[in-house]
Amino acid sequence: MNNDVPHPYSITVEPLKKPEGQFGWALRKYGKLTERSDRSFTSEAKAYESALKAIEREQTGFGSR
């Protein structure tokens, strides 16, 4: 994966045990877990793209009250 993740975030994409062949992601800010995917993705690239969108939502405040 490329390093276009803005500081202080980091993304971890890992294969899921169930369903096999699917991927999930975890988003960390300053090393502390802030969000995790609740959906499974068919590829690492799709999971990574979803995590980048989650960072964008957090930075813009979209969806917050």
PDBQT receptor file of N, H, CA, C and O in Angstrom, charges set to zero:
ATOM      1  N   MET A   1       0.835  -1.186   0.000  1.00  0.00    +0.000 N 
ATOM      2  CA  MET A   1       0.000   0.000   0.000  1.00  0.00    +0.000 C 
ATOM      3  C   MET A   1       0.882   1.253   0.000  1.00  0.00    +0.000 C 
ATOM      4  O   MET A   1       2.045   1.215   0.403  1.00  0.00    +0.000 OA
ATOM      5  N   ASN A   2       0.317   2.325  -0.448  1.00  0.00    +0.000 N 
ATOM      6  H   ASN A   2      -0.628   2.356  -0.775  1.00  0.00    +0.000 HD
ATOM      7  CA  ASN A   2       1.066   3.569  -0.508  1.00  0.00    +0.000 C 
ATOM      8  C   ASN A   2       0.938   4.349   0.800  1.00  0.00    +0.000 C 
ATOM      9  O   ASN A   2       0.067   4.062   1.621  1.00  0.00    +0.000 OA
ATOM     10  N   ASN A   3       1.811   5.332   0.982  1.00  0.00    +0.000 N 
ATOM     11  H   ASN A   3       2.519   5.564   0.315  1.00  0.00    +0.000 HD
ATOM     12  CA  ASN A   3       1.857   6.097   2.228  1.00  0.00    +0.000 C 
ATOM     13  C   ASN A   3       1.152   7.436   2.101  1.00  0.00    +0.000 C 
ATOM     14  O   ASN A   3       1.734   8.471   2.424  1.00  0.00    +0.000 OA
ATOM     15  N   ASP A   4      -0.084   7.433   1.640  1.00  0.00    +0.000 N 
ATOM     16  H   ASP A   4      -0.557   6.592   1.378  1.00  0.00    +0.000 HD
ATOM     17  CA  ASP A   4      -0.827   8.679   1.528  1.00  0.00    +0.000 C 
ATOM     18  C   ASP A   4      -1.769   8.886   2.709  1.00  0.00    +0.000 C 
ATOM     19  O   ASP A   4      -2.730   9.649   2.614  1.00  0.00    +0.000 OA
ATOM     20  N   VAL A   5      -1.495   8.206   3.818  1.00  0.00    +0.000 N 
ATOM     21  H   VAL A   5      -0.714   7.586   3.894  1.00  0.00    +0.000 HD
ATOM     22  CA  VAL A   5      -2.295   8.342   5.029  1.00  0.00    +0.000 C 
ATOM     23  C   VAL A   5      -1.809   9.573   5.788  1.00  0.00    +0.000 C 
ATOM     24  O   VAL A   5      -0.625   9.677   6.106  1.00  0.00    +0.000 OA
ATOM     25  N   PRO A   6      -2.721  10.511   6.081  1.00  0.00    +0.000 N 
ATOM     26  CA  PRO A   6      -2.296  11.731   6.768  1.00  0.00    +0.000 C 
ATOM     27  C   PRO A   6      -1.877  11.463   8.217  1.00  0.00    +0.000 C 
ATOM     28  O   PRO A   6      -2.451  10.619   8.904  1.00  0.00    +0.000 OA
ATOM     29  N   HIS A   7      -0.870  12.201   8.653  1.00  0.00    +0.000 N 
ATOM     30  H   HIS A   7      -0.404  12.887   8.094  1.00  0.00    +0.000 HD
ATOM     31  CA  HIS A   7      -0.411  12.127  10.039  1.00  0.00    +0.000 C 
ATOM     32  C   HIS A   7      -1.528  12.644  10.916  1.00  0.00    +0.000 C 
ATOM     33  O   HIS A   7      -2.136  13.630  10.499  1.00  0.00    +0.000 OA
ATOM     34  N   PRO A   8      -1.864  12.142  12.016  1.00  0.00    +0.000 N 
ATOM     35  CA  PRO A   8      -1.275  11.103  12.863  1.00  0.00    +0.000 C 
ATOM     36  C   PRO A   8      -1.954   9.741  12.725  1.00  0.00    +0.000 C 
ATOM     37  O   PRO A   8      -1.877   8.930  13.648  1.00  0.00    +0.000 OA
ATOM     38  N   TYR A   9      -2.610   9.470  11.607  1.00  0.00    +0.000 N 
ATOM     39  H   TYR A   9      -2.672  10.129  10.857  1.00  0.00    +0.000 HD
ATOM     40  CA  TYR A   9      -3.365   8.239  11.426  1.00  0.00    +0.000 C 
ATOM     41  C   TYR A   9      -2.504   7.110  10.875  1.00  0.00    +0.000 C 
ATOM     42  O   TYR A   9      -1.493   7.339  10.211  1.00  0.00    +0.000 OA
ATOM     43  N   SER A  10      -2.932   5.883  11.170  1.00  0.00    +0.000 N 
ATOM     44  H   SER A  10      -3.754   5.697  11.709  1.00  0.00    +0.000 HD
ATOM     45  CA  SER A  10      -2.342   4.708  10.537  1.00  0.00    +0.000 C 
ATOM     46  C   SER A  10      -3.454   3.718  10.257  1.00  0.00    +0.000 C 
ATOM     47  O   SER A  10      -4.427   3.625  11.005  1.00  0.00    +0.000 OA
ATOM     48  N   ILE A  11      -3.299   2.978   9.167  1.00  0.00    +0.000 N 
ATOM     49  H   ILE A  11      -2.509   3.054   8.559  1.00  0.00    +0.000 HD
ATOM     50  CA  ILE A  11      -4.310   2.011   8.737  1.00  0.00    +0.000 C 
ATOM     51  C   ILE A  11      -3.687   0.627   8.727  1.00  0.00    +0.000 C 
ATOM     52  O   ILE A  11      -2.578   0.431   8.229  1.00  0.00    +0.000 OA
ATOM     53  N   THR A  12      -4.420  -0.334   9.287  1.00  0.00    +0.000 N 
ATOM     54  H   THR A  12      -5.320  -0.175   9.692  1.00  0.00    +0.000 HD
ATOM     55  CA  THR A  12      -4.014  -1.726   9.237  1.00  0.00    +0.000 C 
ATOM     56  C   THR A  12      -5.108  -2.493   8.512  1.00  0.00    +0.000 C 
ATOM     57  O   THR A  12      -6.266  -2.478   8.929  1.00  0.00    +0.000 OA
ATOM     58  N   VAL A  13      -4.739  -3.167   7.421  1.00  0.00    +0.000 N 
ATOM     59  H   VAL A  13      -3.798  -3.179   7.082  1.00  0.00    +0.000 HD
ATOM     60  CA  VAL A  13      -5.676  -4.008   6.675  1.00  0.00    +0.000 C 
ATOM     61  C   VAL A  13      -5.246  -5.451   6.897  1.00  0.00    +0.000 C 
ATOM     62  O   VAL A  13      -4.091  -5.805   6.661  1.00  0.00    +0.000 OA
ATOM     63  N   GLU A  14      -6.187  -6.289   7.357  1.00  0.00    +0.000 N 
ATOM     64  H   GLU A  14      -7.125  -6.001   7.549  1.00  0.00    +0.000 HD
ATOM     65  CA  GLU A  14      -5.870  -7.677   7.654  1.00  0.00    +0.000 C 
ATOM     66  C   GLU A  14      -6.938  -8.609   7.098  1.00  0.00    +0.000 C 
ATOM     67  O   GLU A  14      -8.107  -8.235   6.998  1.00  0.00    +0.000 OA
ATOM     68  N   PRO A  15      -6.531  -9.823   6.736  1.00  0.00    +0.000 N 
ATOM     69  CA  PRO A  15      -7.533 -10.793   6.293  1.00  0.00    +0.000 C 
ATOM     70  C   PRO A  15      -8.404 -11.236   7.469  1.00  0.00    +0.000 C 
ATOM     71  O   PRO A  15      -7.927 -11.352   8.598  1.00  0.00    +0.000 OA
ATOM     72  N   LEU A  16      -9.668 -11.477   7.196  1.00  0.00    +0.000 N 
ATOM     73  H   LEU A  16     -10.056 -11.383   6.280  1.00  0.00    +0.000 HD
ATOM     74  CA  LEU A  16     -10.601 -11.931   8.222  1.00  0.00    +0.000 C 
ATOM     75  C   LEU A  16     -10.610 -13.459   8.274  1.00  0.00    +0.000 C 
ATOM     76  O   LEU A  16     -10.380 -14.124   7.263  1.00  0.00    +0.000 OA
ATOM     77  N   LYS A  17     -10.877 -14.008   9.456  1.00  0.00    +0.000 N 
ATOM     78  H   LYS A  17     -11.064 -13.468  10.277  1.00  0.00    +0.000 HD
ATOM     79  CA  LYS A  17     -10.981 -15.466   9.580  1.00  0.00    +0.000 C 
ATOM     80  C   LYS A  17     -12.289 -15.957   8.984  1.00  0.00    +0.000 C 
ATOM     81  O   LYS A  17     -12.331 -17.009   8.346  1.00  0.00    +0.000 OA
ATOM     82  N   LYS A  18     -13.359 -15.194   9.193  1.00  0.00    +0.000 N 
ATOM     83  H   LYS A  18     -13.325 -14.339   9.711  1.00  0.00    +0.000 HD
ATOM     84  CA  LYS A  18     -14.659 -15.513   8.610  1.00  0.00    +0.000 C 
ATOM     85  C   LYS A  18     -15.253 -14.235   8.064  1.00  0.00    +0.000 C 
ATOM     86  O   LYS A  18     -15.291 -13.259   8.812  1.00  0.00    +0.000 OA
ATOM     87  N   PRO A  19     -15.703 -14.151   6.880  1.00  0.00    +0.000 N 
ATOM     88  CA  PRO A  19     -15.592 -15.147   5.824  1.00  0.00    +0.000 C 
ATOM     89  C   PRO A  19     -14.187 -15.136   5.235  1.00  0.00    +0.000 C 
ATOM     90  O   PRO A  19     -13.572 -14.079   5.096  1.00  0.00    +0.000 OA
ATOM     91  N   GLU A  20     -13.691 -16.300   4.895  1.00  0.00    +0.000 N 
ATOM     92  H   GLU A  20     -14.190 -17.159   5.008  1.00  0.00    +0.000 HD
ATOM     93  CA  GLU A  20     -12.337 -16.412   4.342  1.00  0.00    +0.000 C 
ATOM     94  C   GLU A  20     -12.244 -15.678   3.013  1.00  0.00    +0.000 C 
ATOM     95  O   GLU A  20     -13.205 -15.630   2.244  1.00  0.00    +0.000 OA
ATOM     96  N   GLY A  21     -11.080 -15.113   2.757  1.00  0.00    +0.000 N 
ATOM     97  H   GLY A  21     -10.300 -15.152   3.381  1.00  0.00    +0.000 HD
ATOM     98  CA  GLY A  21     -10.864 -14.375   1.515  1.00  0.00    +0.000 C 
ATOM     99  C   GLY A  21     -11.347 -12.935   1.570  1.00  0.00    +0.000 C 
ATOM    100  O   GLY A  21     -11.303 -12.230   0.563  1.00  0.00    +0.000 OA
ATOM    101  N   GLN A  22     -11.806 -12.493   2.727  1.00  0.00    +0.000 N 
ATOM    102  H   GLN A  22     -11.842 -13.066   3.546  1.00  0.00    +0.000 HD
ATOM    103  CA  GLN A  22     -12.294 -11.131   2.908  1.00  0.00    +0.000 C 
ATOM    104  C   GLN A  22     -11.320 -10.364   3.807  1.00  0.00    +0.000 C 
ATOM    105  O   GLN A  22     -10.516 -10.962   4.523  1.00  0.00    +0.000 OA
ATOM    106  N   PHE A  23     -11.404  -9.037   3.756  1.00  0.00    +0.000 N 
ATOM    107  H   PHE A  23     -12.057  -8.552   3.175  1.00  0.00    +0.000 HD
ATOM    108  CA  PHE A  23     -10.482  -8.189   4.508  1.00  0.00    +0.000 C 
ATOM    109  C   PHE A  23     -11.240  -7.163   5.345  1.00  0.00    +0.000 C 
ATOM    110  O   PHE A  23     -12.360  -6.777   5.012  1.00  0.00    +0.000 OA
ATOM    111  N   GLY A  24     -10.620  -6.734   6.420  1.00  0.00    +0.000 N 
ATOM    112  H   GLY A  24      -9.710  -7.048   6.690  1.00  0.00    +0.000 HD
ATOM    113  CA  GLY A  24     -11.142  -5.678   7.266  1.00  0.00    +0.000 C 
ATOM    114  C   GLY A  24     -10.018  -4.707   7.585  1.00  0.00    +0.000 C 
ATOM    115  O   GLY A  24      -8.850  -4.993   7.322  1.00  0.00    +0.000 OA
ATOM    116  N   TRP A  25     -10.370  -3.554   8.153  1.00  0.00    +0.000 N 
ATOM    117  H   TRP A  25     -11.319  -3.322   8.366  1.00  0.00    +0.000 HD
ATOM    118  CA  TRP A  25      -9.343  -2.561   8.476  1.00  0.00    +0.000 C 
ATOM    119  C   TRP A  25      -9.545  -2.033   9.887  1.00  0.00    +0.000 C 
ATOM    120  O   TRP A  25     -10.625  -2.121  10.470  1.00  0.00    +0.000 OA
ATOM    121  N   ALA A  26      -8.449  -1.476  10.413  1.00  0.00    +0.000 N 
ATOM    122  H   ALA A  26      -7.571  -1.404   9.940  1.00  0.00    +0.000 HD
ATOM    123  CA  ALA A  26      -8.471  -0.798  11.711  1.00  0.00    +0.000 C 
ATOM    124  C   ALA A  26      -7.784   0.541  11.525  1.00  0.00    +0.000 C 
ATOM    125  O   ALA A  26      -6.744   0.628  10.872  1.00  0.00    +0.000 OA
ATOM    126  N   LEU A  27      -8.365   1.581  12.097  1.00  0.00    +0.000 N 
ATOM    127  H   LEU A  27      -9.210   1.510  12.627  1.00  0.00    +0.000 HD
ATOM    128  CA  LEU A  27      -7.838   2.940  11.989  1.00  0.00    +0.000 C 
ATOM    129  C   LEU A  27      -7.323   3.369  13.356  1.00  0.00    +0.000 C 
ATOM    130  O   LEU A  27      -8.035   3.267  14.355  1.00  0.00    +0.000 OA
ATOM    131  N   ARG A  28      -6.100   3.842  13.394  1.00  0.00    +0.000 N 
ATOM    132  H   ARG A  28      -5.522   3.925  12.583  1.00  0.00    +0.000 HD
ATOM    133  CA  ARG A  28      -5.498   4.302  14.645  1.00  0.00    +0.000 C 
ATOM    134  C   ARG A  28      -5.075   5.761  14.507  1.00  0.00    +0.000 C 
ATOM    135  O   ARG A  28      -4.608   6.199  13.456  1.00  0.00    +0.000 OA
ATOM    136  N   LYS A  29      -5.253   6.492  15.597  1.00  0.00    +0.000 N 
ATOM    137  H   LYS A  29      -5.632   6.135  16.451  1.00  0.00    +0.000 HD
ATOM    138  CA  LYS A  29      -4.819   7.885  15.659  1.00  0.00    +0.000 C 
ATOM    139  C   LYS A  29      -3.879   7.981  16.843  1.00  0.00    +0.000 C 
ATOM    140  O   LYS A  29      -4.261   7.698  17.979  1.00  0.00    +0.000 OA
ATOM    141  N   TYR A  30      -2.646   8.381  16.570  1.00  0.00    +0.000 N 
ATOM    142  H   TYR A  30      -2.336   8.611  15.648  1.00  0.00    +0.000 HD
ATOM    143  CA  TYR A  30      -1.583   8.403  17.578  1.00  0.00    +0.000 C 
ATOM    144  C   TYR A  30      -1.416   7.028  18.222  1.00  0.00    +0.000 C 
ATOM    145  O   TYR A  30      -1.108   6.929  19.410  1.00  0.00    +0.000 OA
ATOM    146  N   GLY A  31      -1.620   5.973  17.442  1.00  0.00    +0.000 N 
ATOM    147  H   GLY A  31      -1.870   6.053  16.477  1.00  0.00    +0.000 HD
ATOM    148  CA  GLY A  31      -1.431   4.616  17.932  1.00  0.00    +0.000 C 
ATOM    149  C   GLY A  31      -2.609   4.025  18.676  1.00  0.00    +0.000 C 
ATOM    150  O   GLY A  31      -2.577   2.846  19.026  1.00  0.00    +0.000 OA
ATOM    151  N   LYS A  32      -3.647   4.802  18.929  1.00  0.00    +0.000 N 
ATOM    152  H   LYS A  32      -3.674   5.760  18.645  1.00  0.00    +0.000 HD
ATOM    153  CA  LYS A  32      -4.808   4.322  19.666  1.00  0.00    +0.000 C 
ATOM    154  C   LYS A  32      -5.949   4.018  18.690  1.00  0.00    +0.000 C 
ATOM    155  O   LYS A  32      -6.265   4.828  17.819  1.00  0.00    +0.000 OA
ATOM    156  N   LEU A  33      -6.559   2.847  18.846  1.00  0.00    +0.000 N 
ATOM    157  H   LEU A  33      -6.303   2.189  19.554  1.00  0.00    +0.000 HD
ATOM    158  CA  LEU A  33      -7.639   2.443  17.966  1.00  0.00    +0.000 C 
ATOM    159  C   LEU A  33      -8.801   3.427  18.049  1.00  0.00    +0.000 C 
ATOM    160  O   LEU A  33      -9.314   3.700  19.134  1.00  0.00    +0.000 OA
ATOM    161  N   THR A  34      -9.216   3.960  16.890  1.00  0.00    +0.000 N 
ATOM    162  H   THR A  34      -8.798   3.737  16.009  1.00  0.00    +0.000 HD
ATOM    163  CA  THR A  34     -10.332   4.897  16.866  1.00  0.00    +0.000 C 
ATOM    164  C   THR A  34     -11.539   4.340  16.129  1.00  0.00    +0.000 C 
ATOM    165  O   THR A  34     -12.676   4.693  16.441  1.00  0.00    +0.000 OA
ATOM    166  N   GLU A  35     -11.299   3.470  15.153  1.00  0.00    +0.000 N 
ATOM    167  H   GLU A  35     -10.375   3.183  14.900  1.00  0.00    +0.000 HD
ATOM    168  CA  GLU A  35     -12.410   2.917  14.383  1.00  0.00    +0.000 C 
ATOM    169  C   GLU A  35     -11.964   1.616  13.736  1.00  0.00    +0.000 C 
ATOM    170  O   GLU A  35     -10.790   1.418  13.425  1.00  0.00    +0.000 OA
ATOM    171  N   ARG A  36     -12.945   0.729  13.545  1.00  0.00    +0.000 N 
ATOM    172  H   ARG A  36     -13.899   0.889  13.798  1.00  0.00    +0.000 HD
ATOM    173  CA  ARG A  36     -12.689  -0.562  12.903  1.00  0.00    +0.000 C 
ATOM    174  C   ARG A  36     -13.831  -0.817  11.933  1.00  0.00    +0.000 C 
ATOM    175  O   ARG A  36     -14.971  -0.428  12.186  1.00  0.00    +0.000 OA
ATOM    176  N   SER A  37     -13.517  -1.474  10.817  1.00  0.00    +0.000 N 
ATOM    177  H   SER A  37     -12.591  -1.790  10.611  1.00  0.00    +0.000 HD
ATOM    178  CA  SER A  37     -14.569  -1.742   9.834  1.00  0.00    +0.000 C 
ATOM    179  C   SER A  37     -15.557  -2.758  10.389  1.00  0.00    +0.000 C 
ATOM    180  O   SER A  37     -15.173  -3.711  11.067  1.00  0.00    +0.000 OA
ATOM    181  N   ASP A  38     -16.814  -2.544  10.095  1.00  0.00    +0.000 N 
ATOM    182  H   ASP A  38     -17.126  -1.769   9.544  1.00  0.00    +0.000 HD
ATOM    183  CA  ASP A  38     -17.841  -3.511  10.479  1.00  0.00    +0.000 C 
ATOM    184  C   ASP A  38     -18.302  -4.312   9.272  1.00  0.00    +0.000 C 
ATOM    185  O   ASP A  38     -19.175  -5.173   9.383  1.00  0.00    +0.000 OA
ATOM    186  N   ARG A  39     -17.718  -4.025   8.130  1.00  0.00    +0.000 N 
ATOM    187  H   ARG A  39     -17.009  -3.326   8.040  1.00  0.00    +0.000 HD
ATOM    188  CA  ARG A  39     -18.016  -4.738   6.894  1.00  0.00    +0.000 C 
ATOM    189  C   ARG A  39     -16.784  -5.484   6.433  1.00  0.00    +0.000 C 
ATOM    190  O   ARG A  39     -15.663  -5.147   6.815  1.00  0.00    +0.000 OA
ATOM    191  N   SER A  40     -16.991  -6.496   5.615  1.00  0.00    +0.000 N 
ATOM    192  H   SER A  40     -17.901  -6.770   5.305  1.00  0.00    +0.000 HD
ATOM    193  CA  SER A  40     -15.859  -7.196   5.017  1.00  0.00    +0.000 C 
ATOM    194  C   SER A  40     -15.722  -6.728   3.570  1.00  0.00    +0.000 C 
ATOM    195  O   SER A  40     -16.700  -6.327   2.938  1.00  0.00    +0.000 OA
ATOM    196  N   PHE A  41     -14.506  -6.785   3.062  1.00  0.00    +0.000 N 
ATOM    197  H   PHE A  41     -13.712  -7.111   3.575  1.00  0.00    +0.000 HD
ATOM    198  CA  PHE A  41     -14.204  -6.306   1.715  1.00  0.00    +0.000 C 
ATOM    199  C   PHE A  41     -13.533  -7.427   0.921  1.00  0.00    +0.000 C 
ATOM    200  O   PHE A  41     -12.806  -8.249   1.478  1.00  0.00    +0.000 OA
ATOM    201  N   THR A  42     -13.786  -7.446  -0.374  1.00  0.00    +0.000 N 
ATOM    202  H   THR A  42     -14.376  -6.778  -0.827  1.00  0.00    +0.000 HD
ATOM    203  CA  THR A  42     -13.282  -8.532  -1.218  1.00  0.00    +0.000 C 
ATOM    204  C   THR A  42     -11.800  -8.417  -1.543  1.00  0.00    +0.000 C 
ATOM    205  O   THR A  42     -11.189  -9.390  -1.985  1.00  0.00    +0.000 OA
ATOM    206  N   SER A  43     -11.210  -7.239  -1.329  1.00  0.00    +0.000 N 
ATOM    207  H   SER A  43     -11.706  -6.449  -0.970  1.00  0.00    +0.000 HD
ATOM    208  CA  SER A  43      -9.781  -7.065  -1.603  1.00  0.00    +0.000 C 
ATOM    209  C   SER A  43      -9.161  -6.112  -0.591  1.00  0.00    +0.000 C 
ATOM    210  O   SER A  43      -9.852  -5.333   0.066  1.00  0.00    +0.000 OA
ATOM    211  N   GLU A  44      -7.844  -6.193  -0.485  1.00  0.00    +0.000 N 
ATOM    212  H   GLU A  44      -7.282  -6.826  -1.018  1.00  0.00    +0.000 HD
ATOM    213  CA  GLU A  44      -7.124  -5.281   0.407  1.00  0.00    +0.000 C 
ATOM    214  C   GLU A  44      -7.288  -3.842  -0.056  1.00  0.00    +0.000 C 
ATOM    215  O   GLU A  44      -7.426  -2.933   0.763  1.00  0.00    +0.000 OA
ATOM    216  N   ALA A  45      -7.272  -3.637  -1.369  1.00  0.00    +0.000 N 
ATOM    217  H   ALA A  45      -7.160  -4.375  -2.033  1.00  0.00    +0.000 HD
ATOM    218  CA  ALA A  45      -7.386  -2.282  -1.914  1.00  0.00    +0.000 C 
ATOM    219  C   ALA A  45      -8.728  -1.641  -1.557  1.00  0.00    +0.000 C 
ATOM    220  O   ALA A  45      -8.778  -0.457  -1.224  1.00  0.00    +0.000 OA
ATOM    221  N   LYS A  46      -9.805  -2.408  -1.623  1.00  0.00    +0.000 N 
ATOM    222  H   LYS A  46      -9.764  -3.370  -1.893  1.00  0.00    +0.000 HD
ATOM    223  CA  LYS A  46     -11.116  -1.864  -1.285  1.00  0.00    +0.000 C 
ATOM    224  C   LYS A  46     -11.210  -1.547   0.209  1.00  0.00    +0.000 C 
ATOM    225  O   LYS A  46     -11.817  -0.548   0.596  1.00  0.00    +0.000 OA
ATOM    226  N   ALA A  47     -10.612  -2.395   1.042  1.00  0.00    +0.000 N 
ATOM    227  H   ALA A  47     -10.119  -3.206   0.728  1.00  0.00    +0.000 HD
ATOM    228  CA  ALA A  47     -10.606  -2.139   2.483  1.00  0.00    +0.000 C 
ATOM    229  C   ALA A  47      -9.801  -0.882   2.790  1.00  0.00    +0.000 C 
ATOM    230  O   ALA A  47     -10.216  -0.061   3.608  1.00  0.00    +0.000 OA
ATOM    231  N   TYR A  48      -8.664  -0.731   2.143  1.00  0.00    +0.000 N 
ATOM    232  H   TYR A  48      -8.327  -1.398   1.478  1.00  0.00    +0.000 HD
ATOM    233  CA  TYR A  48      -7.803   0.436   2.348  1.00  0.00    +0.000 C 
ATOM    234  C   TYR A  48      -8.526   1.716   1.919  1.00  0.00    +0.000 C 
ATOM    235  O   TYR A  48      -8.460   2.735   2.606  1.00  0.00    +0.000 OA
ATOM    236  N   GLU A  49      -9.209   1.653   0.787  1.00  0.00    +0.000 N 
ATOM    237  H   GLU A  49      -9.263   0.825   0.228  1.00  0.00    +0.000 HD
ATOM    238  CA  GLU A  49      -9.963   2.816   0.295  1.00  0.00    +0.000 C 
ATOM    239  C   GLU A  49     -11.064   3.209   1.287  1.00  0.00    +0.000 C 
ATOM    240  O   GLU A  49     -11.295   4.395   1.525  1.00  0.00    +0.000 OA
ATOM    241  N   SER A  50     -11.728   2.226   1.854  1.00  0.00    +0.000 N 
ATOM    242  H   SER A  50     -11.540   1.263   1.661  1.00  0.00    +0.000 HD
ATOM    243  CA  SER A  50     -12.763   2.496   2.849  1.00  0.00    +0.000 C 
ATOM    244  C   SER A  50     -12.170   3.152   4.095  1.00  0.00    +0.000 C 
ATOM    245  O   SER A  50     -12.781   4.051   4.673  1.00  0.00    +0.000 OA
ATOM    246  N   ALA A  51     -10.996   2.713   4.507  1.00  0.00    +0.000 N 
ATOM    247  H   ALA A  51     -10.499   1.983   4.038  1.00  0.00    +0.000 HD
ATOM    248  CA  ALA A  51     -10.331   3.302   5.674  1.00  0.00    +0.000 C 
ATOM    249  C   ALA A  51      -9.945   4.756   5.402  1.00  0.00    +0.000 C 
ATOM    250  O   ALA A  51     -10.063   5.604   6.287  1.00  0.00    +0.000 OA
ATOM    251  N   LEU A  52      -9.488   5.047   4.191  1.00  0.00    +0.000 N 
ATOM    252  H   LEU A  52      -9.392   4.358   3.472  1.00  0.00    +0.000 HD
ATOM    253  CA  LEU A  52      -9.161   6.434   3.839  1.00  0.00    +0.000 C 
ATOM    254  C   LEU A  52     -10.412   7.320   3.900  1.00  0.00    +0.000 C 
ATOM    255  O   LEU A  52     -10.338   8.475   4.321  1.00  0.00    +0.000 OA
ATOM    256  N   LYS A  53     -11.545   6.782   3.484  1.00  0.00    +0.000 N 
ATOM    257  H   LYS A  53     -11.605   5.844   3.141  1.00  0.00    +0.000 HD
ATOM    258  CA  LYS A  53     -12.800   7.537   3.565  1.00  0.00    +0.000 C 
ATOM    259  C   LYS A  53     -13.183   7.788   5.017  1.00  0.00    +0.000 C 
ATOM    260  O   LYS A  53     -13.727   8.843   5.345  1.00  0.00    +0.000 OA
ATOM    261  N   ALA A  54     -12.903   6.828   5.885  1.00  0.00    +0.000 N 
ATOM    262  H   ALA A  54     -12.462   5.971   5.619  1.00  0.00    +0.000 HD
ATOM    263  CA  ALA A  54     -13.194   7.009   7.310  1.00  0.00    +0.000 C 
ATOM    264  C   ALA A  54     -12.338   8.129   7.895  1.00  0.00    +0.000 C 
ATOM    265  O   ALA A  54     -12.815   8.901   8.726  1.00  0.00    +0.000 OA
ATOM    266  N   ILE A  55     -11.079   8.224   7.469  1.00  0.00    +0.000 N 
ATOM    267  H   ILE A  55     -10.691   7.597   6.794  1.00  0.00    +0.000 HD
ATOM    268  CA  ILE A  55     -10.213   9.319   7.922  1.00  0.00    +0.000 C 
ATOM    269  C   ILE A  55     -10.789  10.651   7.454  1.00  0.00    +0.000 C 
ATOM    270  O   ILE A  55     -10.843  11.617   8.215  1.00  0.00    +0.000 OA
ATOM    271  N   GLU A  56     -11.216  10.692   6.201  1.00  0.00    +0.000 N 
ATOM    272  H   GLU A  56     -11.172   9.908   5.583  1.00  0.00    +0.000 HD
ATOM    273  CA  GLU A  56     -11.793  11.925   5.655  1.00  0.00    +0.000 C 
ATOM    274  C   GLU A  56     -13.035  12.335   6.438  1.00  0.00    +0.000 C 
ATOM    275  O   GLU A  56     -13.213  13.515   6.741  1.00  0.00    +0.000 OA
ATOM    276  N   ARG A  57     -13.899  11.368   6.769  1.00  0.00    +0.000 N 
ATOM    277  H   ARG A  57     -13.754  10.410   6.523  1.00  0.00    +0.000 HD
ATOM    278  CA  ARG A  57     -15.093  11.683   7.563  1.00  0.00    +0.000 C 
ATOM    279  C   ARG A  57     -14.713  12.225   8.925  1.00  0.00    +0.000 C 
ATOM    280  O   ARG A  57     -15.333  13.170   9.414  1.00  0.00    +0.000 OA
ATOM    281  N   GLU A  58     -13.695  11.633   9.545  1.00  0.00    +0.000 N 
ATOM    282  H   GLU A  58     -13.191  10.866   9.148  1.00  0.00    +0.000 HD
ATOM    283  CA  GLU A  58     -13.274  12.092  10.882  1.00  0.00    +0.000 C 
ATOM    284  C   GLU A  58     -12.690  13.499  10.821  1.00  0.00    +0.000 C 
ATOM    285  O   GLU A  58     -12.951  14.319  11.701  1.00  0.00    +0.000 OA
ATOM    286  N   GLN A  59     -11.907  13.780   9.794  1.00  0.00    +0.000 N 
ATOM    287  H   GLN A  59     -11.695  13.114   9.079  1.00  0.00    +0.000 HD
ATOM    288  CA  GLN A  59     -11.273  15.102   9.680  1.00  0.00    +0.000 C 
ATOM    289  C   GLN A  59     -12.287  16.199   9.378  1.00  0.00    +0.000 C 
ATOM    290  O   GLN A  59     -12.159  17.317   9.877  1.00  0.00    +0.000 OA
ATOM    291  N   THR A  60     -13.297  15.887   8.560  1.00  0.00    +0.000 N 
ATOM    292  H   THR A  60     -13.401  14.979   8.154  1.00  0.00    +0.000 HD
ATOM    293  CA  THR A  60     -14.270  16.912   8.175  1.00  0.00    +0.000 C 
ATOM    294  C   THR A  60     -15.403  17.023   9.163  1.00  0.00    +0.000 C 
ATOM    295  O   THR A  60     -16.139  18.009   9.148  1.00  0.00    +0.000 OA
ATOM    296  N   GLY A  61     -15.561  16.024  10.033  1.00  0.00    +0.000 N 
ATOM    297  H   GLY A  61     -14.963  15.223  10.045  1.00  0.00    +0.000 HD
ATOM    298  CA  GLY A  61     -16.641  16.047  10.976  1.00  0.00    +0.000 C 
ATOM    299  C   GLY A  61     -17.959  15.622  10.379  1.00  0.00    +0.000 C 
ATOM    300  O   GLY A  61     -19.002  15.770  11.017  1.00  0.00    +0.000 OA
ATOM    301  N   PHE A  62     -17.937  15.099   9.171  1.00  0.00    +0.000 N 
ATOM    302  H   PHE A  62     -17.090  14.979   8.653  1.00  0.00    +0.000 HD
ATOM    303  CA  PHE A  62     -19.159  14.651   8.511  1.00  0.00    +0.000 C 
ATOM    304  C   PHE A  62     -19.772  13.520   9.320  1.00  0.00    +0.000 C 
ATOM    305  O   PHE A  62     -19.096  12.548   9.660  1.00  0.00    +0.000 OA
ATOM    306  N   GLY A  63     -21.057  13.654   9.625  1.00  0.00    +0.000 N 
ATOM    307  H   GLY A  63     -21.606  14.443   9.349  1.00  0.00    +0.000 HD
ATOM    308  CA  GLY A  63     -21.759  12.631  10.384  1.00  0.00    +0.000 C 
ATOM    309  C   GLY A  63     -21.735  12.851  11.879  1.00  0.00    +0.000 C 
ATOM    310  O   GLY A  63     -22.374  12.101  12.616  1.00  0.00    +0.000 OA
ATOM    311  N   SER A  64     -21.009  13.868  12.356  1.00  0.00    +0.000 N 
ATOM    312  H   SER A  64     -20.489  14.478  11.757  1.00  0.00    +0.000 HD
ATOM    313  CA  SER A  64     -21.003  14.136  13.796  1.00  0.00    +0.000 C 
ATOM    314  C   SER A  64     -22.145  15.093  14.139  1.00  0.00    +0.000 C 
ATOM    315  O   SER A  64     -22.671  15.793  13.274  1.00  0.00    +0.000 OA
ATOM    316  N   ARG A  65     -22.501  15.105  15.375  1.00  0.00    +0.000 N 
ATOM    317  H   ARG A  65     -22.074  14.536  16.077  1.00  0.00    +0.000 HD
ATOM    318  CA  ARG A  65     -23.619  15.956  15.795  1.00  0.00    +0.000 C 
ATOM    319  C   ARG A  65     -23.147  17.325  16.152  1.00  0.00    +0.000 C 
ATOM    320  O   ARG A  65     -23.952  18.177  16.529  1.00  0.00    +0.000 OA
TER     321      ARG A  65
